[in-house]
Amino acid sequence: MNSKRLASLMIVLILVAKNVVAENQPFSQLTLENEQLQLAVTPEIGGRISYFGLKSHQNFLQLGNAFTEGVRPEISAFSDNIGYLGHTIWVGPQSEWWLHQQLNLERQAANAQWPPDPFTIFATNNVKSHNKNQILLEGIASPITGLKLDKAVYLTPTALNQVTLTATATNISDTERAWDLWFNSRVFVDTYIVAPVADQSEVRITHATRSSNTKPIEVSFTRLSHINADKSADEHSKLLVEFTIDDIKATKDQHDIHQGKIFIQPSQGWLAGFNDGQLFIIEFPWQPQENIHPEQGQIEVYVKYDPKNVDQSLLEMEFHGPYQTLQPKQQMAQVANWHLFPYPKNWNKAQMRRFLLDKLTSINI
């Protein structure tokens, strides 16, 4: 190879290297913080929440390698999912994700239930406002769902352990659309999950059967009576549904992949998770079962636990708002309060449950 061709090749390689670096640089983050906690939002990939944790503690949310590597998404009706994780917002029901669009007819014909809408979860959100108390984001119009999704995150001045999230969906199509808003927070798979139910029949589980070594997941139930000066034990008795991988580790299937989804009709509007000294409570408006699409649960917990690859395992804390029909230009909104409290890491589950009930009382749930 002569010197001119060699020089030209070197220039091309340098330009390619520069482009790779540019495409995979870290995502920008907008932050909120007070004396107790920190939160970060990433406008570039759907306005997802990428950090939520108490100061001096780790991020309660789990992030994927694609996020830490700064992998840039493609925004089209043919895009596949990218595992950024963190907290994002979908719409439900999942069975209709690709039915109401004409851009990808193959997915429409297959009644595809994966991937989620790239325009909603990957497109860069416009930053409408960012100050020390709030972040306001505007999403883009999606030709897949027919919605534009805007988001807001607020610090709560009177409660240093709380932030408030609001999502507002606008029907930007010229026909009516029926969806719900679906909040999805990805957390570490060893998170101890607790939710309230009136009866065990309010919980159902679906199991993945993709391979011979994939095993079902199971839940347990605990009834607690919490007595205070104003209420008797019976009046404040709670039936809790619980999930933890500790139960899997104690079984003969401890070396197999466990995967499935827990659908819960809760008796109150909250879902809690304990992990590494932090109690995370998601508070949301409770809905009667008839307001939730029959394919979904108001609370859903997705689990994929691979004991041979724990870092790639996943747990999702999810809830759905009411299923609504929107006329053109009509809006619907969903709000959630996130609470985060410290607790001693050496506590057993009984101590954690008592602490949870005390905190629920303190925040008037």
C-alpha positions as CSV (number, residue, x, y, z in Angstrom):
1,M,0.0,0.0,0.0
2,N,1.5,3.4,-1.0
3,S,1.9,6.2,1.4
4,K,-1.1,8.2,0.1
5,R,-3.5,5.3,0.4
6,L,-2.1,4.6,3.9
7,A,-2.6,8.2,4.9
8,S,-6.2,8.2,3.5
9,L,-7.0,4.9,5.4
10,M,-5.7,6.4,8.7
11,I,-7.9,9.5,8.2
12,V,-10.9,7.2,7.7
13,L,-10.1,5.2,10.8
14,I,-9.7,8.3,12.8
15,L,-13.1,9.7,11.6
16,V,-14.8,6.4,12.3
17,A,-13.3,6.3,15.8
18,K,-14.5,9.8,16.5
19,N,-18.0,9.0,15.3
20,V,-18.1,5.9,17.6
21,V,-17.1,8.0,20.5
22,A,-19.7,10.7,19.6
23,E,-22.4,8.1,19.3
24,N,-21.6,6.4,22.6
25,Q,-20.9,9.3,25.0
26,P,-22.8,9.5,28.3
27,F,-26.4,10.6,28.3
28,S,-27.2,14.0,29.8
29,Q,-29.1,14.1,33.1
30,L,-31.2,16.7,34.8
31,T,-31.1,16.4,38.6
32,L,-33.3,17.2,41.6
33,E,-32.1,16.9,45.2
34,N,-32.9,18.0,48.7
35,E,-31.4,17.1,52.1
36,Q,-32.6,13.5,51.9
37,L,-32.6,12.2,48.3
38,Q,-31.4,12.6,44.7
39,L,-33.2,12.0,41.4
40,A,-32.0,12.2,37.8
41,V,-34.0,12.3,34.6
42,T,-32.5,11.6,31.1
43,P,-34.5,13.6,28.4
44,E,-32.6,11.9,25.5
45,I,-34.2,8.5,25.9
46,G,-37.8,9.2,26.5
47,G,-37.4,11.3,29.6
48,R,-36.8,8.2,31.8
49,I,-35.8,8.5,35.4
50,S,-32.3,7.1,35.6
51,Y,-31.5,7.7,39.3
52,F,-33.5,7.7,42.5
53,G,-31.8,7.2,45.9
54,L,-31.2,8.5,49.4
55,K,-28.0,10.4,49.8
56,S,-25.2,8.1,50.9
57,H,-27.1,5.1,49.4
58,Q,-27.0,3.5,46.0
59,N,-29.4,4.0,43.1
60,F,-32.6,2.1,43.9
61,L,-33.3,1.8,40.1
62,Q,-31.4,-0.7,38.0
63,L,-29.7,0.5,34.8
64,G,-28.7,-1.6,31.8
65,N,-25.3,-1.6,30.1
66,A,-26.8,0.2,27.1
67,F,-27.4,3.2,29.4
68,T,-24.0,3.3,31.0
69,E,-22.4,2.8,27.6
70,G,-24.4,5.7,26.1
71,V,-25.8,3.6,23.2
72,R,-28.0,5.8,21.0
73,P,-31.4,4.5,19.9
74,E,-33.0,4.4,16.5
75,I,-36.5,6.0,16.4
76,S,-38.6,4.3,13.9
77,A,-41.5,1.8,13.6
78,F,-38.9,-0.9,13.0
79,S,-36.7,-0.3,16.1
80,D,-36.1,-3.0,18.6
81,N,-36.0,-2.6,22.3
82,I,-32.8,-1.4,24.0
83,G,-32.4,-2.3,27.7
84,Y,-31.7,1.1,29.2
85,L,-33.9,0.1,32.2
86,G,-34.5,2.8,34.9
87,H,-38.1,4.1,35.2
88,T,-40.2,4.6,32.1
89,I,-43.8,4.9,31.1
90,W,-45.6,2.6,28.7
91,V,-49.3,2.4,27.6
92,G,-51.6,-0.6,28.1
93,P,-52.9,-3.0,27.1
94,Q,-49.8,-4.6,25.8
95,S,-51.8,-6.8,23.3
96,E,-52.7,-3.6,21.3
97,W,-49.2,-2.0,21.2
98,W,-48.9,-2.4,17.4
99,L,-52.6,-2.7,16.3
100,H,-53.4,1.0,15.7
101,Q,-50.6,1.9,13.3
102,Q,-49.9,1.5,9.6
103,L,-46.1,1.9,9.6
104,N,-45.1,-1.6,10.4
105,L,-47.7,-3.9,8.9
106,E,-45.7,-7.0,9.9
107,R,-46.0,-6.2,13.6
108,Q,-49.6,-5.3,13.2
109,A,-50.5,-8.6,11.5
110,A,-48.6,-10.5,14.1
111,N,-50.4,-8.7,16.9
112,A,-46.9,-8.1,18.3
113,Q,-46.6,-7.6,22.0
114,W,-42.9,-6.5,21.9
115,P,-41.1,-4.1,21.6
116,P,-42.7,-1.1,23.2
117,D,-43.3,2.1,21.2
118,P,-39.9,3.6,20.3
119,F,-41.4,7.0,19.8
120,T,-42.6,7.1,23.4
121,I,-39.7,5.5,25.2
122,F,-36.7,6.4,23.2
123,A,-37.3,9.8,21.5
124,T,-35.6,12.9,23.1
125,N,-38.0,14.9,25.2
126,N,-38.1,18.7,25.1
127,V,-37.1,20.3,28.4
128,K,-39.9,22.8,29.2
129,S,-38.6,23.7,32.6
130,H,-35.8,22.7,35.0
131,N,-35.2,24.4,38.3
132,K,-34.4,23.3,41.8
133,N,-37.9,22.1,42.5
134,Q,-39.2,20.6,39.2
135,I,-38.5,19.1,35.8
136,L,-41.1,19.4,33.0
137,L,-40.7,17.5,29.8
138,E,-42.6,17.4,26.6
139,G,-42.7,14.2,24.5
140,I,-43.2,13.8,20.8
141,A,-46.3,12.7,18.9
142,S,-46.2,9.0,18.4
143,P,-47.6,7.5,15.2
144,I,-47.7,4.1,16.9
145,T,-50.0,4.9,19.9
146,G,-51.5,8.2,18.6
147,L,-50.5,9.8,21.9
148,K,-48.1,12.6,23.0
149,L,-46.7,11.9,26.5
150,D,-45.6,14.8,28.7
151,K,-43.9,14.2,32.1
152,A,-43.3,16.2,35.2
153,V,-41.3,15.5,38.4
154,Y,-41.6,17.6,41.5
155,L,-39.8,17.7,44.8
156,T,-42.2,17.9,47.7
157,P,-41.3,20.8,50.0
158,T,-43.1,19.5,53.0
159,A,-41.9,15.9,52.7
160,L,-38.1,15.5,52.1
161,N,-38.5,11.8,51.4
162,Q,-41.0,12.2,48.6
163,V,-41.1,13.2,44.9
164,T,-44.3,13.5,42.8
165,L,-44.4,12.2,39.2
166,T,-47.1,13.2,36.7
167,A,-47.7,11.9,33.1
168,T,-50.1,13.5,30.8
169,A,-51.2,11.8,27.5
170,T,-52.8,13.7,24.7
171,N,-54.6,12.0,21.8
172,I,-52.9,13.6,18.7
173,S,-54.6,11.4,16.2
174,D,-57.8,12.2,14.3
175,T,-59.7,9.2,15.8
176,E,-60.5,8.0,19.3
177,R,-57.9,6.0,21.1
178,A,-58.2,3.8,24.2
179,W,-55.2,3.3,26.4
180,D,-54.0,3.3,30.0
181,L,-50.8,4.9,31.4
182,W,-48.4,2.3,32.7
183,F,-45.6,3.2,35.1
184,N,-42.7,0.8,35.1
185,S,-39.7,1.0,37.5
186,R,-36.9,-1.5,37.0
187,V,-35.1,-2.4,40.3
188,F,-32.6,-5.0,41.4
189,V,-33.8,-8.6,41.4
190,D,-33.1,-9.1,45.1
191,T,-35.6,-6.4,46.0
192,Y,-38.2,-7.7,48.6
193,I,-41.6,-6.8,47.2
194,V,-44.7,-6.2,49.3
195,A,-48.3,-5.1,48.2
196,P,-51.7,-5.1,49.9
197,V,-54.6,-7.4,48.9
198,A,-58.0,-8.1,50.3
199,D,-57.8,-11.8,49.5
200,Q,-55.4,-14.3,47.9
201,S,-57.7,-14.6,44.9
202,E,-56.8,-11.1,43.9
203,V,-53.3,-12.4,42.8
204,R,-52.6,-14.3,39.6
205,I,-49.3,-15.4,38.1
206,T,-48.3,-16.1,34.5
207,H,-45.2,-18.2,33.8
208,A,-42.7,-18.1,31.1
209,T,-42.2,-21.5,29.3
210,R,-39.5,-20.5,26.8
211,S,-37.0,-23.2,27.8
212,S,-36.9,-26.4,29.8
213,N,-34.9,-24.8,32.6
214,T,-37.3,-21.9,33.1
215,K,-39.2,-22.4,36.3
216,P,-42.3,-20.6,37.6
217,I,-42.3,-17.9,40.3
218,E,-44.3,-18.0,43.5
219,V,-45.5,-15.5,46.1
220,S,-46.3,-15.8,49.8
221,F,-48.9,-14.1,51.9
222,T,-48.6,-12.6,55.4
223,R,-51.4,-11.1,57.5
224,L,-50.4,-8.3,59.9
225,S,-52.4,-6.5,62.5
226,H,-51.2,-3.0,63.3
227,I,-52.7,-1.5,66.4
228,N,-52.8,2.3,67.2
229,A,-54.8,4.5,69.5
230,D,-57.5,5.1,67.0
231,K,-58.1,1.8,65.4
232,S,-58.6,-1.8,66.6
233,A,-56.4,-4.6,65.2
234,D,-59.2,-5.9,63.0
235,E,-59.8,-2.5,61.4
236,H,-56.2,-2.1,60.5
237,S,-55.4,-5.6,59.6
238,K,-53.5,-6.1,56.3
239,L,-53.0,-9.1,54.0
240,L,-49.7,-8.6,52.2
241,V,-48.6,-10.5,49.1
242,E,-44.8,-10.8,49.0
243,F,-42.1,-11.8,46.6
244,T,-38.5,-12.4,47.2
245,I,-35.7,-14.4,45.5
246,D,-34.7,-15.7,49.0
247,D,-37.6,-18.2,48.6
248,I,-36.2,-19.4,45.3
249,K,-32.7,-19.8,46.8
250,A,-34.2,-22.1,49.4
251,T,-35.7,-24.5,46.8
252,K,-34.3,-27.4,44.8
253,D,-34.8,-25.2,41.7
254,Q,-32.3,-22.7,42.9
255,H,-30.0,-23.2,39.8
256,D,-32.7,-22.7,37.2
257,I,-34.0,-19.5,35.7
258,H,-37.3,-18.3,37.3
259,Q,-39.4,-16.1,35.2
260,G,-43.0,-14.8,35.3
261,K,-45.4,-12.0,36.1
262,I,-47.5,-11.3,39.1
263,F,-50.8,-9.5,38.5
264,I,-52.4,-7.9,41.6
265,Q,-55.6,-6.2,42.3
266,P,-54.6,-4.3,45.4
267,S,-56.7,-3.3,48.3
268,Q,-54.9,0.1,48.5
269,G,-52.9,2.3,46.2
270,W,-49.3,1.4,47.0
271,L,-46.5,-1.0,46.1
272,A,-43.3,-1.3,48.2
273,G,-39.8,-2.7,47.8
274,F,-36.9,-3.1,50.3
275,N,-33.3,-3.3,49.1
276,D,-30.0,-2.6,50.7
277,G,-31.2,-0.2,53.5
278,Q,-33.8,1.7,51.4
279,L,-37.6,1.3,51.5
280,F,-39.2,2.4,48.2
281,I,-43.0,3.1,48.4
282,I,-44.9,3.9,45.1
283,E,-48.2,5.6,46.0
284,F,-50.9,5.9,43.3
285,P,-54.6,6.4,43.1
286,W,-56.3,3.1,43.8
287,Q,-58.7,1.9,41.1
288,P,-61.6,-0.7,41.3
289,Q,-60.9,-3.7,39.1
290,E,-63.5,-2.7,36.5
291,N,-61.4,0.4,35.7
292,I,-58.3,-1.7,34.8
293,H,-58.1,-3.4,31.4
294,P,-58.9,-7.1,32.0
295,E,-55.5,-8.2,30.5
296,Q,-53.6,-6.2,33.1
297,G,-53.5,-5.8,36.8
298,Q,-53.4,-2.4,38.6
299,I,-50.1,-3.7,40.1
300,E,-47.8,-5.9,38.1
301,V,-44.4,-7.4,39.1
302,Y,-42.3,-8.9,36.4
303,V,-39.4,-11.2,37.5
304,K,-36.6,-12.8,35.6
305,Y,-34.1,-14.3,37.9
306,D,-31.1,-16.2,36.6
307,P,-28.8,-17.3,39.4
308,K,-26.0,-17.9,37.0
309,N,-26.3,-14.3,35.6
310,V,-27.6,-12.2,38.5
311,D,-26.4,-8.9,37.0
312,Q,-28.6,-9.5,33.9
313,S,-31.6,-10.5,36.1
314,L,-34.5,-8.1,36.4
315,L,-37.5,-7.1,38.5
316,E,-40.1,-4.6,37.5
317,M,-42.4,-2.7,39.9
318,E,-45.3,-1.6,37.7
319,F,-48.8,-0.1,38.1
320,H,-51.6,0.9,35.6
321,G,-53.9,3.8,35.6
322,P,-57.5,3.4,34.5
323,Y,-58.2,2.3,30.9
324,Q,-59.8,5.3,29.1
325,T,-61.1,6.3,25.7
326,L,-59.8,9.6,24.5
327,Q,-61.3,11.7,21.7
328,P,-59.0,13.7,19.4
329,K,-57.1,16.3,21.5
330,Q,-58.5,14.9,24.7
331,Q,-56.1,14.2,27.6
332,M,-55.7,11.8,30.5
333,A,-53.2,12.0,33.4
334,Q,-51.6,9.7,36.0
335,V,-49.8,10.7,39.2
336,A,-47.6,8.8,41.6
337,N,-45.8,9.8,44.8
338,W,-42.5,8.1,45.3
339,H,-41.3,7.7,49.0
340,L,-37.8,6.6,50.1
341,F,-36.9,5.8,53.7
342,P,-33.7,4.3,55.3
343,Y,-33.8,1.2,57.5
344,P,-31.0,-1.0,59.0
345,K,-29.7,-3.4,56.5
346,N,-29.6,-6.3,59.1
347,W,-33.4,-6.3,59.7
348,N,-35.4,-9.4,59.0
349,K,-38.6,-9.4,57.0
350,A,-40.8,-9.1,60.1
351,Q,-39.0,-5.9,61.1
352,M,-39.3,-4.6,57.6
353,R,-43.0,-5.2,57.4
354,R,-43.6,-3.4,60.7
355,F,-41.5,-0.5,59.5
356,L,-43.5,-0.4,56.3
357,L,-46.8,-0.2,58.1
358,D,-45.5,2.6,60.3
359,K,-44.4,4.6,57.2
360,L,-47.7,4.0,55.5
361,T,-49.4,5.5,58.5
362,S,-47.1,8.5,58.5
363,I,-47.8,9.3,54.9
364,N,-51.5,8.8,55.4
365,I,-52.0,5.7,53.3
